[in-house]
Amino acid sequence: MYGINNPKILCTPFPPQYNRHMNKIEGQKLKILIGFVLTLLIIHFVPHDIVLSPAILLVFWTILFWPWHTSERIMFAIAAVFFFAQNYSVLAMGGFTFKHQDFFLMPSYEPFLWGFYFLSLKRFIDDPAPLPRVEKKAIFGLILTAACFSIFANNSTLLLYGTVVSTGILFYMFHQRYDLQYALTALGLGFIVEIFGVQTGLWTYPKPDMLGIPFWFATMWCSVGLLGRRFLIPLAISIINKFDKTDKS
């Protein structure tokens, strides 16, 4: 009577709370996608200005992601600082070149874009149980990946081989369901970003392999997704847990 063949059980609709939750998730994903497209359009169509360009983007993102959890603000800031340094090391070695070079060989909005990318990934995937602390193997993965881009940036072939190895190690260490979601979502986002960037002339690569981009773009963006989930987000949460026990978002 109460087995799986009971038509009353099979036909029971999802509870209203579940439907509301799913609608909220779908709405958030759509908002992130629209925000992603609008961000690219702003970069392309708004005349570049060293102050105005990042200001417009920061105001737009503030509205797009509102309300921001404290951990998200920290995550955004860490991503911007880290990729400011990482980008400069690659740019200085000739790994790629920006059209606008406001300071340190990059446009003024570039570091903030990485905060936007990571926050978009976090909101789009909506991991129900983000990791509360950074594991030692995540630190190792970050150092290994950063070293590959810093050492081999001036040789596209060696950079590809090096990042295939480093990304393979990351996948070996991190291969849970949400790890794969972060990696594949970042790869899709990265493909669009790279095609947009080179086709609009915002940046160029010295030795592209296809459509104006090198093959190592794939390993880079997969690493971005994996390390975003395993290093950046847990780091931001651990900082909050240490200094403010009331915000663990």
Secondary structure, 3 states (H helix, E strand, C coil): CCCCCCHHHHCCCCCHHHHHHHHHHHHHHHHHHHHHHHHHHHHHHCCCCCCHHHHHHHHHHHHHCCCCCHHHHHHHHHHHHHHHHHHHHHHHCCCCEECCCCECCECCCHHHHHHHHHHHHHHHHCCCCCCCCCCHHHHHHHHHHHHHHHHHCCCHHHHHHHHHHHHHHHHHHCCCHHHHHHHHHHHHHHHHHHHHHHHCCCEECCCCCECCECCHHHHHHHHHHHHHHHHHHHHHHHHHHHHCCCCCC
